[in-house]
């Protein structure tokens, strides 16, 4: 086979299961492709090539006797450099951890390995998982940000260095990079996927994240790492899509609003969907101050000792967050946690009339420059609500960079959300590739 890097996750897993493709052949093809692309994109922090090939050979030996570990047997994955990986460096994008090699795997990594996945390498995160960027560049245009903090995971999937990758989201660290890099993502409900032995940013807000190039790729990963069974779901027709403009259109570029409205028109003209506007509840107005209060206080607590011991390791954005977080009182923090529950209850009522809620995934295409990661204003409300949320690419902006829509469903309804996303994906029919691959 040629161009193995173009295989989807579903395709590569199926070919290995039927022994039409060897894990070693696929791993070597990805590593060869990485040699050509990675020096420009810089999506990976650590890649142990010898270990990858050795593990691929073990997977092939098992497959030769019809022994398969799971649905991801022999498939290489990128893993965000905040998840502990036994025997493989985990830097969290920060100087104090440059030589940290964990003696255990994060629970999510253990689930991947149990399903048969091979850890291809650790992907770049922003400094301590916040807004100060790492070196990764956007494969659609190297002079533009890939987003963050799951910068490397999204860029690696877009650049075909792996068919699937794991990230994490506290505010907008999965949905935004997916939109900027033209890939599909899912932030599951927090309780669906364990974050044990992943470096935290905010305990009540941290979520796992999944990147792929199709909804089917994301679904395969989700079923492999979820703590509880995810059943395949075929949503009833028509799928009721609630379009939220208000706050989201206020923060979107005119081009984003125009192009999304055009796409919504395509959906509305299809009998499979019922598309109508949704009005946000009054409690939505509190989402940003609630999120900021919780985030600041948690980050200040998490970094209390590290910040004192390694002050020069902190970028200006994270430093500011910690310093303001030290001023948050216990009373204000508890009040914010209570208000979050009110926000969640009010937002849940929207699902009485709709199956999914649709908004832009980012204000516009990836901004120029790599000194910042872009705005997470579109994503934060869903992290705060703990609603499973997906990003789907649907078109290109005038500058040739991808645009994404964001779909959210009620907690623990990932199966229905992915079913709706698959139907919407078929209308979008997004097939474009990053300019780097042309």
C-alpha positions as CSV (number, residue, x, y, z in Angstrom):
1,X,0.0,0.0,0.0
2,X,1.1,3.6,-0.6
3,X,0.3,6.7,1.4
4,X,-0.5,4.8,4.6
5,X,-0.5,8.0,6.5
6,X,-3.8,8.8,4.8
7,X,-5.6,5.9,6.4
8,X,-8.3,6.8,8.8
9,X,-8.2,5.3,12.3
10,X,-11.1,3.0,11.5
11,X,-9.5,1.9,8.2
12,X,-6.1,1.2,9.8
13,X,-7.6,-0.8,12.7
14,X,-9.8,-2.8,10.3
15,X,-6.8,-3.6,8.1
16,X,-4.8,-4.9,11.0
17,X,-7.7,-6.9,12.3
18,X,-8.0,-8.7,8.9
19,X,-4.1,-8.9,8.7
20,X,-4.0,-6.9,5.5
21,X,-1.7,-4.4,7.1
22,X,1.0,-5.1,9.7
23,X,1.5,-2.8,12.6
24,X,5.2,-2.5,11.9
25,X,4.6,-1.5,8.3
26,X,2.1,1.1,9.4
27,X,4.3,2.4,12.3
28,X,7.3,2.8,9.9
29,X,5.2,4.6,7.4
30,X,4.0,7.1,10.0
31,X,7.5,7.6,11.3
32,X,8.8,8.2,7.8
33,X,6.0,10.7,7.1
34,X,6.9,12.3,10.5
35,X,10.5,12.8,9.3
36,X,9.2,14.9,6.4
37,X,6.5,16.9,8.3
38,X,7.5,17.1,11.9
39,X,10.5,19.5,11.6
40,X,8.0,22.2,10.3
41,X,5.0,21.4,12.5
42,X,6.7,20.5,15.7
43,X,3.8,18.6,17.2
44,X,5.7,16.0,19.2
45,X,7.9,16.4,22.3
46,X,9.1,12.8,22.7
47,X,9.1,9.9,20.3
48,X,10.9,6.6,21.2
49,X,11.2,5.1,17.7
50,X,12.8,1.9,18.9
51,X,10.1,1.3,21.4
52,X,7.3,2.0,18.9
53,X,8.7,-0.5,16.4
54,X,9.4,-3.1,19.1
55,X,5.8,-2.8,20.3
56,X,4.5,-3.0,16.7
57,X,6.4,-6.2,16.2
58,X,4.8,-7.7,19.4
59,X,1.3,-6.7,18.1
60,X,2.1,-8.4,14.8
61,X,3.2,-11.5,16.5
62,X,0.0,-11.7,18.5
63,X,-2.1,-11.0,15.4
64,X,-0.4,-13.9,13.5
65,X,-2.0,-16.2,16.1
66,X,-5.3,-14.4,16.0
67,X,-4.8,-12.8,19.4
68,X,-5.9,-9.2,19.4
69,X,-5.8,-7.0,22.5
70,X,-8.7,-4.9,21.5
71,X,-10.3,-2.6,18.9
72,X,-7.1,-0.5,18.5
73,X,-4.7,-3.4,18.2
74,X,-1.4,-2.2,16.7
75,X,-2.5,1.4,15.9
76,X,-0.1,4.2,16.9
77,X,-1.5,7.1,18.9
78,X,-0.4,10.6,19.9
79,X,-0.8,11.4,23.6
80,X,-0.8,14.9,25.0
81,X,2.2,15.5,27.2
82,X,0.2,15.9,30.4
83,X,-0.8,12.2,30.7
84,X,1.7,10.1,32.6
85,X,3.3,7.4,30.4
86,X,5.3,4.7,32.1
87,X,9.0,4.8,31.0
88,X,8.3,7.7,28.6
89,X,9.1,11.3,29.4
90,X,6.2,13.5,30.4
91,X,7.1,17.2,30.4
92,X,3.8,19.1,30.8
93,X,5.4,21.7,28.5
94,X,7.4,23.1,31.5
95,X,11.0,23.3,32.4
96,X,10.7,21.6,35.9
97,X,9.5,18.4,34.2
98,X,11.8,18.2,31.2
99,X,13.4,15.0,32.6
100,X,10.4,13.6,34.4
101,X,9.8,9.9,33.5
102,X,6.8,8.5,35.3
103,X,6.7,5.0,36.8
104,X,3.1,4.5,35.9
105,X,0.6,5.2,33.2
106,X,-2.3,7.6,33.4
107,X,-5.6,5.7,33.5
108,X,-6.5,6.9,30.0
109,X,-3.2,5.6,28.7
110,X,-3.8,2.3,30.3
111,X,-7.1,2.1,28.6
112,X,-5.5,2.8,25.2
113,X,-2.9,0.1,25.8
114,X,-5.6,-2.3,26.9
115,X,-7.3,-1.7,23.6
116,X,-4.1,-2.5,21.8
117,X,-2.9,1.0,20.9
118,X,0.8,1.9,20.6
119,X,2.0,5.2,22.1
120,X,3.6,6.8,19.0
121,X,4.8,9.8,21.1
122,X,4.0,12.6,23.4
123,X,2.4,15.6,21.8
124,X,3.1,19.3,22.6
125,X,1.0,21.1,25.2
126,X,1.2,24.7,26.2
127,X,3.2,25.6,29.3
128,X,1.6,23.8,32.3
129,X,-1.5,23.3,30.1
130,X,-2.5,27.0,30.0
131,X,-2.3,29.8,27.4
132,X,1.5,30.3,27.0
133,X,2.2,28.5,23.7
134,X,4.7,25.8,22.8
135,X,6.5,25.5,19.5
136,X,3.7,23.7,17.4
137,X,2.6,25.3,14.2
138,X,-0.6,25.0,12.2
139,X,-0.1,22.6,9.3
140,X,-2.6,24.6,7.2
141,X,-0.4,27.6,7.5
142,X,2.8,27.5,9.5
143,X,2.5,31.2,10.4
144,X,-0.8,30.6,12.2
145,X,-1.4,29.1,15.7
146,X,-2.7,25.6,16.0
147,X,-4.6,26.6,19.1
148,X,-4.0,25.1,22.6
149,X,-3.5,23.6,24.9
150,X,-3.8,20.4,23.0
151,X,-1.7,22.0,20.2
152,X,0.4,19.0,19.2
153,X,-2.5,16.4,19.3
154,X,-4.7,18.4,16.9
155,X,-1.8,19.3,14.6
156,X,-0.4,15.8,14.5
157,X,-3.8,14.3,13.4
158,X,-4.3,17.1,10.8
159,X,-0.8,16.6,9.4
160,X,-1.3,12.8,9.1
161,X,1.4,11.9,11.6
162,X,-1.2,9.8,13.4
163,X,-4.8,8.9,12.8
164,X,-5.9,9.5,16.4
165,X,-4.6,11.5,19.4
166,X,-5.6,12.3,22.9
167,X,-5.8,15.8,24.4
168,X,-7.5,17.5,27.4
169,X,-9.8,20.5,27.9
170,X,-10.4,22.7,30.9
171,X,-11.8,25.7,29.0
172,X,-11.2,25.3,25.2
173,X,-8.2,23.2,24.7
174,X,-9.8,20.5,22.5
175,X,-12.6,22.3,20.6
176,X,-10.5,25.2,19.6
177,X,-7.5,23.3,18.2
178,X,-9.8,21.0,16.4
179,X,-11.5,23.9,14.7
180,X,-8.1,25.6,13.8
181,X,-6.7,22.3,12.4
182,X,-9.7,21.1,10.5
183,X,-10.2,17.8,12.5
184,X,-13.0,16.2,14.5
185,X,-12.9,16.3,18.3
186,X,-14.9,15.1,21.3
187,X,-14.8,16.4,24.9
188,X,-16.7,13.7,26.8
189,X,-18.6,14.2,30.0
190,X,-16.0,14.5,32.8
191,X,-17.0,11.3,34.6
192,X,-16.9,9.2,31.3
193,X,-13.0,9.1,31.1
194,X,-10.6,9.0,34.0
195,X,-8.1,11.9,34.4
196,X,-6.1,10.1,37.1
197,X,-2.4,10.7,36.7
198,X,-2.8,13.5,34.2
199,X,-1.3,16.8,35.4
200,X,-4.3,19.0,36.4
201,X,-5.2,22.6,35.6
202,X,-8.6,22.6,37.5
203,X,-10.0,19.5,39.1
204,X,-13.7,20.2,38.6
205,X,-13.2,21.5,35.0
206,X,-10.5,19.1,33.5
207,X,-11.9,16.8,30.8
208,X,-10.3,14.3,28.5
209,X,-10.3,15.0,24.8
210,X,-10.2,12.9,21.6
211,X,-9.0,13.9,18.1
212,X,-9.6,12.1,14.8
213,X,-10.3,12.9,11.1
214,X,-13.9,11.7,11.2
215,X,-16.7,11.1,13.7
216,X,-16.2,7.3,13.3
217,X,-12.5,7.7,14.3
218,X,-13.5,9.6,17.4
219,X,-16.2,7.1,18.3
220,X,-13.8,4.2,18.0
221,X,-11.5,5.9,20.5
222,X,-14.2,6.9,22.8
223,X,-15.5,3.3,23.1
224,X,-12.0,2.2,23.9
225,X,-11.2,4.7,26.7
226,X,-14.6,5.2,28.3
227,X,-15.1,4.0,31.9
228,X,-18.7,2.8,31.0
229,X,-20.1,1.2,27.9
230,X,-20.9,3.5,25.0
231,X,-23.7,2.0,22.9
232,X,-24.1,2.9,19.2
233,X,-27.0,5.3,18.8
234,X,-29.1,6.2,15.8
235,X,-30.9,9.4,16.8
236,X,-34.6,9.7,15.9
237,X,-35.3,11.8,12.8
238,X,-35.5,14.6,12.3
239,X,-32.6,15.5,14.5
240,X,-33.6,18.6,16.4
241,X,-30.7,21.2,16.2
242,X,-30.9,24.2,18.4
243,X,-28.8,27.0,17.0
244,X,-27.5,29.5,19.6
245,X,-26.6,32.9,18.2
246,X,-26.7,35.5,21.0
247,X,-23.4,35.4,22.8
248,X,-21.7,33.2,20.3
249,X,-22.4,35.3,17.2
250,X,-21.5,38.4,19.2
251,X,-18.0,37.0,19.6
252,X,-17.7,35.6,16.0
253,X,-16.2,37.3,13.0
254,X,-18.7,38.4,10.2
255,X,-17.2,35.7,8.0
256,X,-17.8,33.0,10.5
257,X,-21.4,34.1,11.0
258,X,-22.1,34.2,7.2
259,X,-20.5,30.9,6.5
260,X,-22.1,29.1,9.4
261,X,-25.5,30.5,8.4
262,X,-24.9,29.1,4.9
263,X,-24.1,25.7,6.3
264,X,-27.2,25.8,8.6
265,X,-29.2,26.5,5.5
266,X,-27.9,23.3,4.0
267,X,-28.9,21.4,7.1
268,X,-32.3,23.0,7.2
269,X,-33.0,22.0,3.6
270,X,-32.5,18.4,4.5
271,X,-35.5,16.5,5.9
272,X,-33.1,14.7,8.3
273,X,-32.8,17.9,10.5
274,X,-35.1,20.4,12.2
275,X,-33.1,23.6,12.7
276,X,-34.3,26.5,14.8
277,X,-32.9,29.2,17.1
278,X,-32.5,28.8,20.8
279,X,-32.5,31.6,23.4
280,X,-30.0,31.3,26.3
281,X,-31.3,31.3,29.9
282,X,-30.4,34.3,32.0
283,X,-28.0,32.2,34.0
284,X,-25.7,32.0,31.0
285,X,-24.6,35.6,31.7
286,X,-22.7,34.2,34.7
287,X,-20.7,31.6,32.9
288,X,-17.5,33.6,32.4
289,X,-17.1,35.0,35.9
290,X,-18.0,31.5,37.4
291,X,-15.4,29.8,35.2
292,X,-12.7,32.4,35.9
293,X,-13.2,32.2,39.6
294,X,-13.0,28.4,39.8
295,X,-10.1,28.3,37.4
296,X,-8.0,30.9,39.1
297,X,-8.5,29.4,42.6
298,X,-7.7,25.9,41.5
299,X,-4.6,26.8,39.5
300,X,-3.2,28.9,42.4
301,X,-3.7,25.9,44.7
302,X,-2.2,23.3,42.3
303,X,0.9,25.5,41.6
304,X,1.4,26.8,45.1
305,X,4.7,25.1,45.8
306,X,5.9,24.8,42.2
307,X,5.4,28.5,41.6
308,X,7.6,29.4,44.5
309,X,10.3,26.8,43.6
310,X,10.4,27.5,39.9
311,X,9.2,31.1,39.2
312,X,11.1,31.5,35.9
313,X,9.3,28.4,34.5
314,X,6.0,30.3,34.3
315,X,4.8,32.3,31.2
316,X,3.1,35.6,31.7
317,X,-0.4,34.4,31.2
318,X,-0.2,31.6,33.7
319,X,1.7,33.8,36.2
320,X,-1.1,36.3,36.1
321,X,-3.7,33.6,36.6
322,X,-1.9,32.2,39.6
323,X,-1.3,35.6,41.2
324,X,-5.0,36.6,40.8
325,X,-6.1,33.2,42.0
326,X,-4.3,33.7,45.3
327,X,-6.7,36.6,45.9
328,X,-9.8,34.4,45.6
329,X,-11.4,33.8,49.0
330,X,-12.8,30.4,50.0
331,X,-16.2,32.1,50.2
332,X,-16.0,33.3,46.6
333,X,-14.8,30.0,45.4
334,X,-17.7,28.1,47.1
335,X,-20.2,30.6,45.8
336,X,-18.9,30.1,42.2
337,X,-19.2,26.3,42.6
338,X,-22.8,26.8,43.8
339,X,-23.6,29.1,40.9
340,X,-22.1,26.6,38.5
341,X,-24.9,24.1,39.6
342,X,-27.5,26.7,38.8
343,X,-25.9,27.3,35.4
344,X,-25.9,23.6,34.6
345,X,-29.6,23.2,35.6
346,X,-30.7,26.1,33.5
347,X,-28.7,25.0,30.5
348,X,-30.0,21.4,30.8
349,X,-33.5,22.7,30.1
350,X,-32.5,23.5,26.5
351,X,-32.4,19.7,25.8
352,X,-36.1,19.4,26.5
353,X,-36.7,20.8,23.0
354,X,-33.4,19.9,21.2
355,X,-31.2,16.9,20.7
356,X,-28.0,19.0,20.1
357,X,-27.0,22.6,20.5
358,X,-24.9,24.2,17.7
359,X,-22.5,27.1,17.9
360,X,-19.3,28.2,16.2
361,X,-16.3,26.3,17.5
362,X,-14.1,29.4,17.4
363,X,-14.5,33.1,16.7
364,X,-12.9,32.6,13.3
365,X,-10.1,30.7,11.6
366,X,-6.8,30.3,13.3
367,X,-5.2,33.7,14.0
368,X,-1.9,34.6,12.5
369,X,1.2,34.3,14.7
370,X,2.2,31.6,17.2
371,X,2.6,33.9,20.2
372,X,-0.9,33.1,21.4
373,X,-3.4,30.2,21.1
374,X,-6.6,32.1,20.2
375,X,-9.8,32.7,22.1
376,X,-11.6,29.9,24.0
377,X,-14.7,32.1,24.4
378,X,-16.8,29.6,22.3
379,X,-15.7,26.5,24.3
380,X,-15.6,27.5,28.0
381,X,-19.4,27.5,28.6
382,X,-19.6,23.8,27.6
383,X,-16.6,22.8,29.8
384,X,-18.4,24.6,32.7
385,X,-21.7,22.9,31.9
386,X,-19.9,19.5,31.6
387,X,-21.8,18.8,28.4
388,X,-20.2,16.4,25.9
389,X,-19.1,18.6,23.0
390,X,-17.8,17.9,19.5
391,X,-16.1,20.0,16.8
392,X,-16.7,19.3,13.2
393,X,-14.9,21.0,10.2
394,X,-17.4,22.2,7.6
395,X,-15.6,24.6,5.3
396,X,-12.7,27.0,4.6
397,X,-12.4,30.7,5.3
398,X,-11.3,33.1,2.6
399,X,-7.7,32.7,3.7
400,X,-7.9,28.9,3.2
401,X,-7.9,27.9,6.9
402,X,-10.6,25.6,8.2
403,X,-13.7,26.6,10.2
404,X,-15.6,24.3,12.6
405,X,-19.0,24.0,14.2
406,X,-19.5,22.9,17.8
407,X,-22.2,20.4,18.8
408,X,-23.1,19.9,22.5
409,X,-25.4,17.3,24.1
410,X,-26.7,16.5,27.6
411,X,-24.3,14.8,30.1
412,X,-23.5,11.2,29.4
413,X,-25.3,11.3,26.0
414,X,-22.1,10.8,24.0
415,X,-23.7,8.1,21.8
416,X,-26.6,10.3,20.7
417,X,-24.2,13.2,20.2
418,X,-21.9,11.2,18.0
419,X,-24.9,9.8,16.0
420,X,-26.1,13.4,15.3
421,X,-22.6,14.5,14.5
422,X,-22.2,11.7,12.0
423,X,-25.4,12.7,10.2
424,X,-24.2,16.4,10.1
425,X,-20.7,15.3,9.0
426,X,-22.3,13.7,5.9
427,X,-23.7,17.0,4.9
428,X,-20.5,18.9,5.5
429,X,-18.5,16.4,3.4
430,X,-15.3,18.1,4.5
431,X,-12.4,16.5,2.5
432,X,-9.8,19.3,2.3
433,X,-6.2,18.8,3.5
434,X,-3.7,21.1,5.0
435,X,-1.5,23.0,2.5
436,X,1.5,21.3,4.0
437,X,0.3,18.0,2.5
438,X,-0.4,19.2,-1.0
